[in-house]
Amino acid sequence: MKWITKGDWDGFFGLGLNNFVNVLLVINLCVFVLGFSPEFVATRVLPGLAMGLIVGNLFYAWQAKGLAMRMNRNDVCALPYGINLLPIFFFTFYVMAPAQQIALAEGATKEEADTIAWMAGIVACLGSGVIEVVAAFFVHHLRKVAARAALLSALASVGLFFIAADYAFRAYAFPLIGLSTLFLTLYFYYGSVQIRWGIPGGLIVLVFGVVVSWTSWYLGMASPVDSLSLSDIPIGVYLPKPYGLEALVSSGELLGFAAVVISMGLINAVGSLQALESAAASGDDYPAKSSLVVNGLGTLVAGVFGAPYPTTLFIGHAGWKEIGARSGYSLINGVVIGALCFSGMIGFLASYVPIEAGMAILIWIGITIGSQAFDAVPRRHIPAVAVGLIPGIGAFAALVAKRVLSGVGYGEEGLPYSNDLLSTLASNGGFFAEGVFALEQGWLYVSIIVASIMVAIIDRKFWSAVAWLLAAAVLSGTGILHNFRVIDTDITAGLGPVWNTVAGYFLAIVALVAVRFAFVTNIRPIGEDRD
């Protein structure tokens, strides 16, 4: 088996394009959402991402080469690996942005607040990596405790709302670019079409989007090109430094974000295990523990060198293998994306390639993640997946509400957030903001819990449903779930018990137990037809 084959170049264009778009997204969120300077991103964020990508991709390329030699085969495909899309959103909006706003509210300068937000992201990244490494030894047991419908419904919420819906809104804001690339992407990836000369469909979409974006701008039409100069990162040599050690000193102040970090770490571990199962189904059976441990180590390396976002194994091994990718595509991906980050060339490209040109690929990823939740569970558990989406809808509604309020000036000097504002939204606008923001806090846990309760009810496991309700009550009592606080500049995670919600969960337990023993006379077996 050669290190690099023709199929590896085809695989690289797919995997590399995926990671390239994710890096563009990182730059976009860091510069435009968090307000980091381009130099800050170039010197502190991107080198750490590059290190995580290089370590992981080199290992999985070596792993594939070794398996091919042991099995005397030339069709072994390396595990696809890259920047984890889900935590990019979660760590930005639920760790870094709140940390930044809290720092500003306490009198920090913008530069100090940026550093605090970045360090919060690094600690979240390191925490996620530690959880993934540890989870490699017991993740199989986790899947036995929480049903697949419960775990996948949380992922589906991220895919459908925070990724697909959010970028679909953006597509309609620039319909000429957004809609054309969106339907091209859907045609390529869902239409079962073969493309002449083996050109990756994603590459066609990206080039087409860039051409339309710049043509629109040249003709004086609305185009995302207008804002590209703001994301310019100078070309240079940006070597990684162990910023993560400095960030750990501040970790005690960041325990309020543990709910997000632990949830994402566990979900990433389970998702990585699913990636291994997908590879095994394609004929490439890799050892689970070593593969998962290195997956977590890649995230730790990224965090140690300053990246606030983790890396992960990707779902989709069968697709890369089908187009001829072997071990070399992983090798090329790590080297090329790493070089682009170390040199600042990724910023140069970001100055000419708007995220809108490639965001249709992100929408496709979001749709795929969402649809998998309904496709990969037993038919009877589909209602559980649907119920598990509701906390994600609440979290997304909270994010949209804060964007709107911030857009009209709330959170700035002279117009602070307040509890009166939330009451006004409910009384005058019919928007029960207090409920929405309560549901937002720890919503990943809430999604897993309510979906697990539904699975237990559907599978006639009454006491399992009661146990999950008890878990929700306990987590609400510790403040991990549902506790939010209003500060002048933001609505963010709170501390301490939420007694009214604890009482609500306990009352639900009492009601279920009372009804079960006082009124229920018969329980139909699973699978029996019901009216």
C-alpha positions in Angstrom: 0.0 0.0 0.0 1.4 3.3 -1.1 1.4 6.3 1.3 -0.4 8.4 -1.3 -2.7 7.3 -4.1 -4.9 9.2 -6.6 -7.9 8.5 -4.4 -6.1 10.2 -1.5 -6.2 13.5 -3.4 -9.9 13.1 -4.0 -10.4 12.3 -0.4 -8.3 15.3 0.6 -10.4 17.7 -1.4 -13.4 16.5 0.5 -11.9 16.3 4.0 -9.6 19.2 3.5 -12.5 21.4 2.3 -14.5 20.4 5.3 -11.7 21.5 7.6 -11.0 24.6 5.6 -14.7 25.8 5.9 -14.5 25.0 9.6 -11.4 27.2 10.0 -13.1 30.0 8.1 -16.0 29.6 10.6 -13.6 29.8 13.5 -12.1 33.0 12.1 -15.5 34.4 11.4 -16.8 33.8 14.9 -13.7 35.0 16.6 -13.5 38.2 14.7 -17.1 39.1 14.2 -18.9 37.6 17.2 -16.2 37.8 19.9 -14.4 40.9 18.4 -10.9 39.4 18.6 -8.3 41.2 16.5 -7.0 39.3 13.4 -3.5 39.3 14.9 -4.9 37.7 18.1 -6.6 34.9 16.1 -3.5 34.4 13.9 -1.0 34.2 16.8 -3.0 32.4 19.5 -5.9 30.4 18.0 -4.9 29.0 14.6 -1.5 27.5 15.6 -3.1 25.5 18.3 -5.8 24.2 15.8 -3.0 23.3 13.5 -1.1 21.3 16.1 -4.2 19.3 17.0 -4.9 18.5 13.3 -1.3 17.5 12.6 -1.0 15.1 15.6 -4.3 13.4 14.9 -4.1 13.1 11.2 -0.5 11.8 11.3 -1.6 9.1 13.8 -4.6 8.0 11.8 -2.6 7.9 8.6 0.0 5.7 10.3 -2.7 3.6 11.9 -4.3 2.9 8.5 -1.0 2.0 6.9 -0.3 -0.4 9.7 -3.7 -2.1 9.4 -3.2 -2.4 5.6 0.2 -4.1 6.1 -1.1 -6.5 8.8 -4.2 -7.4 6.7 -2.2 -7.4 3.4 -4.8 -5.2 1.8 -4.6 -2.1 -0.3 -8.1 -0.7 0.4 -7.8 0.4 4.0 -9.1 3.9 4.6 -7.9 6.1 7.5 -10.4 7.4 10.0 -11.5 11.0 8.9 -10.4 13.5 11.5 -10.6 17.3 11.8 -12.0 20.3 13.6 -15.1 19.5 15.6 -17.9 21.6 14.2 -20.4 21.3 17.1 -18.2 22.8 19.9 -17.2 25.7 17.6 -20.7 27.0 18.1 -21.2 25.8 21.7 -17.9 27.0 23.1 -18.3 30.4 21.3 -21.8 31.1 22.4 -22.0 29.3 25.8 -18.5 29.6 27.1 -16.4 32.3 25.5 -19.1 34.9 24.9 -20.5 34.7 28.4 -17.1 34.8 29.9 -16.3 37.9 27.9 -19.5 39.6 28.9 -19.1 38.8 32.6 -15.5 40.2 32.5 -16.8 43.4 30.8 -19.5 43.8 33.4 -16.9 43.5 36.1 -14.9 46.4 34.7 -12.4 44.6 32.5 -11.1 46.3 29.3 -12.0 44.9 26.0 -8.5 43.5 25.6 -8.6 41.9 29.0 -12.1 40.5 28.4 -10.9 39.0 25.1 -8.1 37.2 26.8 -10.4 35.9 29.5 -12.9 34.6 26.8 -10.0 32.9 24.9 -8.7 31.3 28.1 -12.2 30.1 28.9 -12.3 28.4 25.5 -8.9 26.8 26.1 -10.0 25.4 29.4 -13.2 24.1 27.8 -11.1 22.5 25.1 -8.8 20.9 27.5 -11.7 19.7 29.7 -13.4 18.2 26.6 -10.1 16.4 25.7 -9.7 14.9 29.2 -13.3 13.7 29.1 -12.8 12.1 25.7 -9.6 10.3 26.9 -11.2 9.0 30.0 -14.5 8.1 28.2 -12.5 5.9 25.8 -12.4 3.3 28.6 -16.1 3.3 29.5 -18.0 4.9 26.6 -19.7 1.6 25.8 -21.3 1.7 29.3 -22.5 5.2 28.7 -24.4 4.1 25.6 -26.1 1.4 27.8 -27.3 4.0 30.3 -28.5 6.6 27.8 -30.5 5.4 24.9 -29.3 6.2 21.4 -32.4 8.3 20.8 -31.4 10.5 23.8 -27.9 11.1 22.7 -28.7 11.6 19.0 -31.6 14.0 19.8 -29.1 16.4 21.5 -26.9 16.2 18.4 -29.9 16.7 16.1 -30.8 19.9 17.9 -27.3 21.3 17.2 -27.4 20.1 13.6 -30.9 21.3 12.7 -31.0 24.6 14.6 -27.6 26.0 15.5 -26.0 24.9 12.2 -28.6 24.3 9.4 -31.3 26.8 10.4 -28.8 29.5 11.4 -26.9 29.3 8.2 -30.2 28.9 6.2 -31.2 32.4 7.5 -27.9 33.7 6.3 -28.4 32.0 2.9 -31.7 33.9 2.5 -30.0 37.2 3.5 -27.7 36.7 0.4 -30.1 34.6 -1.8 -28.0 34.9 -5.0 -25.1 33.1 -3.3 -26.9 31.3 -0.5 -29.7 29.6 -2.4 -27.7 28.6 -5.5 -24.9 27.0 -3.4 -27.4 25.4 -1.1 -29.4 23.5 -3.7 -26.2 22.6 -5.6 -24.9 21.1 -2.3 -28.1 19.2 -1.7 -28.0 17.9 -5.3 -24.5 16.7 -5.1 -24.7 15.0 -1.7 -28.3 13.7 -1.7 -28.9 13.2 -5.5 -26.6 10.1 -5.8 -24.9 11.7 -8.8 -21.4 11.0 -10.2 -19.3 13.9 -11.1 -17.1 13.9 -14.2 -13.3 13.5 -13.6 -13.9 12.8 -9.9 -14.1 16.5 -9.0 -15.4 16.8 -5.4 -18.9 18.3 -5.3 -17.9 20.5 -2.4 -15.1 22.0 -4.4 -17.5 22.9 -7.2 -19.8 24.5 -4.6 -17.0 26.6 -3.0 -15.6 27.8 -6.4 -19.1 28.6 -7.6 -19.9 30.5 -4.4 -16.7 32.5 -4.6 -17.3 33.5 -8.2 -20.9 34.5 -7.6 -19.9 36.5 -4.4 -17.2 38.5 -6.2 -19.4 39.0 -9.4 -22.2 40.3 -7.2 -19.8 42.7 -5.5 -18.4 43.9 -8.8 -21.9 44.6 -10.1 -22.7 46.6 -7.0 -25.2 44.1 -5.6 -25.5 42.9 -2.0 -22.5 40.6 -1.3 -20.6 39.3 1.7 -17.4 40.4 0.0 -18.0 43.9 1.6 -17.0 42.6 5.0 -14.0 40.5 4.0 -11.3 43.1 4.7 -12.3 43.0 8.4 -11.2 39.4 8.7 -7.8 39.9 7.1 -5.0 38.1 8.9 -1.4 39.1 7.9 0.8 36.4 6.3 3.8 35.5 8.5 5.1 32.7 10.6 3.0 31.8 13.6 4.6 29.2 15.8 2.5 27.5 18.5 3.2 28.3 22.2 1.9 26.5 25.3 -0.8 29.0 26.2 -2.9 26.3 27.7 -0.8 26.1 30.8 -1.4 29.8 31.5 -5.2 29.3 30.9 -5.4 26.5 33.5 -4.4 29.0 36.2 -7.8 30.7 35.7 -9.8 27.4 35.5 -11.3 27.8 38.9 -13.3 30.8 37.7 -14.7 28.9 34.8 -16.5 26.1 36.6 -19.8 27.7 35.8 -19.4 26.4 32.2 -18.9 22.7 33.3 -22.3 21.7 32.1 -21.4 22.6 28.5 -17.9 21.1 28.7 -19.0 17.8 30.2 -21.9 17.4 27.9 -19.9 18.1 24.8 -17.0 15.9 25.9 -19.3 12.9 26.4 -21.2 13.5 23.2 -18.0 13.8 21.3 -16.8 10.6 22.8 -20.0 8.8 21.7 -19.9 10.4 18.3 -16.3 9.2 17.8 -17.3 5.7 18.8 -20.0 5.8 16.2 -17.4 6.9 13.6 -15.4 3.8 14.6 -18.5 1.6 14.2 -19.1 3.1 10.8 -15.5 2.3 9.8 -15.8 -1.3 11.0 -19.0 -1.7 9.0 -17.0 -0.6 5.9 -14.4 -3.4 6.6 -11.8 -1.3 8.5 -11.9 -2.5 12.1 -9.7 -0.2 14.2 -9.0 -0.8 17.9 -11.5 1.4 19.8 -9.5 2.4 22.9 -6.3 3.6 21.1 -8.3 5.4 18.4 -10.5 7.2 21.0 -7.6 8.0 23.3 -5.6 9.6 20.4 -8.8 11.5 19.4 -8.9 13.0 22.9 -5.1 13.6 22.9 -5.5 15.6 19.6 -7.9 17.9 21.4 -5.6 18.2 24.4 -2.7 19.1 22.1 -4.8 21.8 20.4 -5.8 23.2 23.8 -2.3 23.2 25.2 -1.1 25.3 22.3 -3.9 27.9 22.5 -6.9 26.5 20.5 -10.3 27.0 22.2 -11.9 24.4 19.9 -11.5 20.6 20.0 -10.8 18.2 17.2 -12.7 14.9 16.5 -13.2 11.9 14.4 -15.7 12.6 11.6 -18.7 10.5 10.7 -18.5 9.5 7.0 -15.7 6.9 6.7 -17.6 4.9 4.1 -17.9 7.9 1.8 -14.2 8.7 1.8 -13.4 5.0 1.3 -15.8 4.8 -1.6 -14.0 7.6 -3.5 -10.6 5.8 -3.1 -9.1 7.6 -0.1 -6.6 5.4 1.8 -4.1 6.6 4.4 -2.6 9.5 2.5 -5.6 11.8 2.5 -5.4 12.1 6.2 -1.6 12.8 6.0 -2.2 15.5 3.3 -5.1 17.1 5.3 -3.0 17.5 8.4 0.1 18.9 6.6 -1.8 21.3 4.3 -4.3 22.8 6.8 -1.5 23.0 9.4 0.8 24.9 7.0 -2.1 27.3 6.1 -2.6 28.1 9.8 1.1 28.4 10.7 1.8 30.7 7.7 -1.3 32.9 8.0 -2.3 31.9 4.5 -5.6 30.7 5.9 -6.3 34.3 6.7 -5.3 35.4 3.3 -7.7 32.9 1.7 -10.4 34.0 4.2 -10.0 37.5 2.8 -11.1 36.3 -0.6 -13.4 33.4 0.3 -16.5 34.5 2.2 -18.0 32.0 4.6 -21.2 32.4 2.6 -19.5 30.7 -0.4 -19.1 27.5 1.5 -21.7 27.6 4.2 -24.1 25.4 2.2 -21.7 22.6 3.1 -22.3 23.4 6.8 -26.0 23.4 6.2 -25.7 19.9 4.6 -23.7 18.7 7.6 -26.4 20.1 10.0 -29.2 18.4 8.1 -27.2 15.1 8.0 -26.6 15.2 11.7 -30.3 16.0 12.3 -31.7 13.3 10.0 -29.4 10.7 11.4 -31.2 11.0 14.8 -34.4 9.8 13.2 -32.9 7.2 10.9 -30.6 5.5 13.4 -33.2 4.7 16.2 -36.0 2.2 16.4 -39.2 3.5 14.9 -41.0 3.5 18.2 -38.3 5.9 19.7 -38.9 8.6 17.0 -41.2 10.6 19.4 -38.4 10.5 22.0 -36.1 12.2 19.4 -38.7 14.8 18.7 -39.2 15.5 22.5 -35.4 15.8 22.8 -35.4 18.5 20.2 -37.5 20.9 22.3 -34.7 22.0 24.7 -32.5 22.7 21.7 -35.3 24.8 20.2 -35.4 26.7 23.5 -31.7 27.3 23.5 -31.7 28.5 19.9 -34.7 30.8 20.7 -32.7 32.2 23.5 -29.7 32.8 21.3 -31.9 34.5 18.6 -33.6 36.7 21.3 -30.2 37.9 22.7 -29.0 38.6 19.2 -32.1 40.8 18.6 -31.9 42.5 21.9 -28.2 43.2 21.4 -28.9 44.5 17.9 -31.2 47.2 19.3 -28.7 48.2 22.0 -29.5 46.1 25.0 -26.4 45.2 26.9 -24.6 48.4 26.2 -24.1 51.4 28.5 -27.4 53.1 29.3 -29.6 50.1 28.2 -28.8 47.1 30.4 -30.5 43.8 30.5 -32.9 43.4 33.4 -35.5 41.1 34.9 -38.1 43.8 34.1 -37.2 43.4 30.4 -37.9 39.7 30.6 -41.3 40.3 32.3 -42.2 42.9 29.6 -41.4 40.4 26.8 -43.8 38.0 28.4 -46.6 40.4 29.1 -46.4 42.5 26.0 -45.0 40.2 23.4 -46.2 36.8 24.5 -42.5 35.6 24.6 -42.0 33.8 27.9 -38.3 34.8 28.1 -37.8 33.5 31.7 -38.8 30.0 30.6 -36.7 30.2 27.4 -33.6 31.3 29.3 -34.2 28.7 32.0 -34.4 26.0 29.4 -31.3 27.2 27.7 -29.1 26.6 30.7 -27.8 23.0 30.6 -30.1 22.3 27.7 -27.9 19.4 26.4 -28.5 17.6 29.6 -32.1 18.5 29.5 -32.4 17.1 26.0 -30.8 13.8 27.0 -33.0 13.6 30.1 -36.4 14.3 28.5 -35.6 12.0 25.6 -34.5 9.2 28.0 -37.8 9.7 29.9 -39.7 9.3 26.7 -37.7 6.2 25.7 -38.4 4.7 29.2 -42.1 5.4 28.9 -42.3 4.0 25.4 -40.4 0.8 26.5 -42.6 0.4 29.5 -39.7 1.0 32.0 -41.6 3.0 34.5 -39.0 3.2 37.2 -36.3 4.2 34.7 -38.5 7.2 33.8 -38.8 8.1 37.5 -35.0 7.8 37.9 -34.4 10.2 35.0 -36.9 12.7 36.5 -35.0 12.4 39.8 -31.8 13.1 38.0 -33.3 16.2 36.5 -34.4 17.3 40.0 -31.0 16.8 41.4 -29.2 18.6 38.6 -31.6 21.5 39.0 -30.9 21.5 42.7 -27.2 21.9 42.0 -27.8 24.7 39.5 -26.4 22.8 36.5 -29.8 22.9 34.9 -32.2 25.9 34.4 -30.3 28.5 36.5 -29.7 31.8 34.7 -28.8 35.2 35.9 -29.3 38.6 34.3 -26.3 40.9 34.3 -26.1 44.3 32.7 -24.4 43.0 29.5 -25.9 39.5 29.1 -28.2 36.8 30.3 -25.9 33.9 31.3 -25.4 30.9 33.5 -26.4 31.3 37.1 -25.3 29.5 40.3 -27.2 27.7 43.0 -30.5 25.6 43.1 -33.6 26.4 41.1 -36.2 25.4 43.7 -39.3 25.9 41.7 -38.0 23.7 38.9 -36.8 21.1 41.4 -40.4 21.1 42.9 -41.8 20.7 39.4 -39.7 17.6 38.7 -40.6 16.1 42.1 -44.3 16.8 41.6 -44.1 15.0 38.2 -42.6 12.0 40.0 -45.4 12.1 42.6 -48.0 12.4 39.9 -46.7 9.5 37.9 -46.4 7.2 40.9 -49.9 8.1 42.1 -51.4 7.5 38.7 -49.5 4.3 38.1 -50.8 2.7 41.3 -54.2 4.3 41.6 -55.5 4.3 38.0 -53.4 2.1 35.7 -54.9 -1.3 35.3 -53.0 -2.7 32.3 -49.8 -2.1 30.4 -49.7 -3.2 26.8 -46.5 -5.1 25.7 -44.1 -3.3 23.4 -45.1 -3.6 19.8 -48.8 -4.3 20.4 -51.0 -2.1 18.2 -52.6 0.8 20.1 -55.5 3.1 19.2 
